[in-house]
Amino acid sequence: MSEIKNEKPYIKYALILLGIVFAVLLFFLVREMRRLNHSEIISVREIQVSHFLKSHGPLTTNDIGIIAPWMTFDYINTLFAMPPTYFETTFNISNSRYPQISLSGYARSKKVSSAFLMGKVESALRDYMNAQKP
């Protein structure tokens, strides 16, 4: 019985230490998630869009607002069932990384804001989709 009493303080200290380690790890995880979110590498919106798209068919003009700077031209083509060369032709893109370049990456290479390019992409999508309507 005396052996059990002697072990309890060690378990208590081990649990406290484990709690401290967990809190430190949680702190660094949250800090890293904020850094990634700030640099537009990940975002809550991106995660939500990803879950939404897993069970959804091609998107329509009503869904154009989901376009984000992290998306590649290829990803947008897939989401909206666009021809693979549509944006390349429409914007006269000669970048060798097309269609795997992100909107933000292409905007940086052209020295324009991501918001400006996203507006142009959204407008081009609307034009294409409206032309396809019967």
C-alpha positions as CSV (number, residue, x, y, z in Angstrom):
1,M,0.0,0.0,0.0
2,S,2.9,2.4,0.7
3,E,4.2,1.8,-2.8
4,I,1.0,3.2,-4.3
5,K,1.3,6.4,-2.3
6,N,4.8,6.9,-3.4
7,E,3.9,6.5,-7.1
8,K,1.0,9.0,-7.1
9,P,3.2,12.1,-6.9
10,Y,5.1,10.9,-10.0
11,I,1.9,10.4,-11.9
12,K,0.7,13.8,-10.8
13,Y,4.0,15.4,-12.0
14,A,4.0,13.4,-15.2
15,L,0.4,14.7,-16.0
16,I,1.4,18.3,-15.2
17,L,4.5,18.0,-17.5
18,L,2.3,16.4,-20.2
19,G,-0.2,19.2,-19.9
20,I,2.6,21.8,-20.2
21,V,4.1,20.1,-23.3
22,F,0.6,20.0,-24.9
23,A,0.0,23.7,-24.2
24,V,3.4,24.6,-25.7
25,L,2.7,22.5,-28.8
26,L,-0.8,24.0,-29.1
27,F,0.7,27.5,-28.9
28,F,3.2,26.7,-31.8
29,L,0.4,25.1,-33.9
30,V,-1.8,28.1,-33.6
31,R,1.0,30.5,-34.3
32,E,2.0,28.5,-37.4
33,M,-1.6,28.3,-38.6
34,R,-1.9,32.1,-38.3
35,R,1.3,32.6,-40.2
36,L,0.2,30.3,-43.0
37,N,-3.2,32.0,-43.1
38,H,-1.6,35.5,-43.2
39,S,0.6,34.5,-46.1
40,E,-2.5,33.1,-47.9
41,I,-1.0,29.6,-48.0
42,I,-4.1,28.3,-46.2
43,S,-7.3,29.7,-45.0
44,V,-10.5,28.6,-43.4
45,R,-12.3,29.6,-46.6
46,E,-10.0,27.3,-48.6
47,I,-10.8,24.4,-46.3
48,Q,-14.5,25.1,-46.5
49,V,-14.4,25.3,-50.3
50,S,-12.5,22.0,-50.4
51,H,-15.2,20.2,-48.4
52,F,-17.9,21.8,-50.5
53,L,-16.3,20.8,-53.7
54,K,-15.9,17.1,-52.8
55,S,-19.6,16.6,-53.2
56,H,-20.5,19.1,-55.8
57,G,-20.5,19.1,-59.6
58,P,-19.1,21.9,-61.8
59,L,-19.8,25.3,-60.4
60,T,-21.9,28.0,-61.9
61,T,-21.8,31.8,-62.2
62,N,-23.4,32.0,-58.7
63,D,-20.3,30.4,-57.3
64,I,-17.7,32.7,-58.9
65,G,-17.2,34.5,-55.5
66,I,-15.2,31.5,-54.2
67,I,-12.2,32.3,-56.4
68,A,-9.2,33.0,-54.2
69,P,-5.5,34.0,-54.8
70,W,-4.2,30.5,-53.9
71,M,-6.1,28.8,-56.7
72,T,-4.3,27.8,-59.9
73,F,-5.7,28.3,-63.3
74,D,-6.0,24.5,-63.6
75,Y,-8.0,24.3,-60.4
76,I,-10.4,27.0,-61.6
77,N,-10.7,25.3,-65.0
78,T,-11.7,22.1,-63.1
79,L,-14.1,23.8,-60.7
80,F,-16.0,25.5,-63.4
81,A,-15.6,22.9,-66.2
82,M,-13.7,25.3,-68.4
83,P,-11.6,24.5,-71.4
84,P,-7.9,24.1,-70.3
85,T,-6.6,26.9,-72.5
86,Y,-9.4,29.4,-72.0
87,F,-7.5,31.7,-69.6
88,E,-4.3,31.2,-71.5
89,T,-5.9,32.5,-74.6
90,T,-8.1,35.1,-73.0
91,F,-5.3,36.7,-71.1
92,N,-2.5,35.9,-73.6
93,I,-0.5,34.0,-70.9
94,S,2.9,32.9,-72.0
95,N,4.1,31.8,-68.6
96,S,5.6,28.2,-68.9
97,R,4.0,27.3,-65.6
98,Y,0.5,27.8,-66.9
99,P,-2.0,26.3,-65.9
100,Q,-0.2,25.3,-62.6
101,I,0.6,28.9,-61.6
102,S,-1.6,30.4,-58.8
103,L,-3.5,33.6,-59.4
104,S,-1.3,35.4,-56.8
105,G,1.9,34.0,-58.4
106,Y,0.8,35.2,-61.9
107,A,-0.3,38.6,-60.5
108,R,3.1,39.0,-58.9
109,S,4.8,38.1,-62.2
110,K,2.7,40.8,-64.0
111,K,3.1,43.3,-61.2
112,V,-0.6,43.7,-60.6
113,S,-2.6,43.1,-57.4
114,S,-4.2,39.7,-56.8
115,A,-7.6,41.5,-56.4
116,F,-7.3,43.0,-59.8
117,L,-6.4,39.7,-61.5
118,M,-9.2,37.9,-59.6
119,G,-11.7,40.5,-60.9
120,K,-10.5,39.9,-64.4
121,V,-10.7,36.1,-64.0
122,E,-14.3,36.4,-62.5
123,S,-15.3,38.7,-65.4
124,A,-13.8,36.2,-68.0
125,L,-15.6,33.3,-66.3
126,R,-19.0,35.2,-66.4
127,D,-18.5,36.1,-70.1
128,Y,-17.7,32.4,-70.9
129,M,-20.5,31.0,-68.9
130,N,-23.1,33.5,-70.2
131,A,-22.0,32.7,-73.8
132,Q,-22.5,29.0,-73.1
133,K,-26.1,29.4,-72.0
134,P,-28.7,28.2,-74.5
